Amino acid sequence: VETDQIKKDFDAVILASGENSKANGLEFSETGYKTNQKGIFACGSVIRPLKMAVKIVAQGKAAAYAVHSFLSGDLSKHQKNQFNSRFGKLREEEITEYLKESKTGERNEPTNGNLIGFNKAEAIAEAQRCLRCDCRKSRTCKLRIYADRYRANQQTYKFRKRKSITKHFQQEILVYEAEKCIKCGLCIEILAQNKDLTGLAYIGRGFDMHIAVPFDKSLQQSIANAADECINACPTAALSAFLGENEFKMNEVCD
């Protein structure tokens, strides 16, 4: 890479040529994706080897924000990573839980090859294999918003192993992911107003306390026609609309 020529022709450049490239005289930093040359930025495997394409794309977007700040003259602004609450590596029994929302079958390959990519039907079929291990409310999650505001760090009070992730369903309407619940109690208050339903309740005490269906009843019996209201009120999408492909038993119980 001839850095002098780059700086002559462009105000700013992002290098994303991969780990096998050689950039003469450049030193890379992941902080702001800057290099030791003004106006030259870098991202992806040119900084350090990355195996996942999605991470490389994310770095490209972040580097673009850095260039925008540079060109606008406001060097104080930079793309800040939002707070993320991560489960970490899934356990064997948790994979089974996530497969509940995934269409069974092998990976789909594009009929016309990887360069052409999926056609519409193939893309839909492959998307249906999604495990839904993401955050269903990533842009409006109250936990994320306030954790950002107060600079929370998930590792600060990490003192024991997390509980296993489970998913509970109200047939084709709602999914409850207990480990995403922050015990705010909004769903309990909503359901308490509907005397025809069992409702939800706080079960246990202290750190083991959780929200579940009391009296060994089903989600169908506890939420029923109040599902939409509970989904809209849930700040973290622990309760969310069920969009899976598989059929589920209506008598599944939150233990």
Secondary structure, 3 states (H helix, E strand, C coil): CCHHHHHHHCCCEEECCCCCCCCCCCCECCCCCEECCCCEEECHHHCCCCCCHHHHHHHHHHHHHHHHHHHHCCCCCCCCCCCCCCCCCCCHHHHHHHHCCCCCCCCCCCCCCCCCCCCHHHHHHHHCCCCCCCCCCCCCCHHHHHHHHCCCCCCCCCCCCCCCCCEEEECCCEEEEHHHCCCCCHHHHHHHCCCCCCCCEEECCHHHCEEECHHHCCHHHHCHHHHHHHHHHCCCCCEEECCCCCCCCCCCCCC
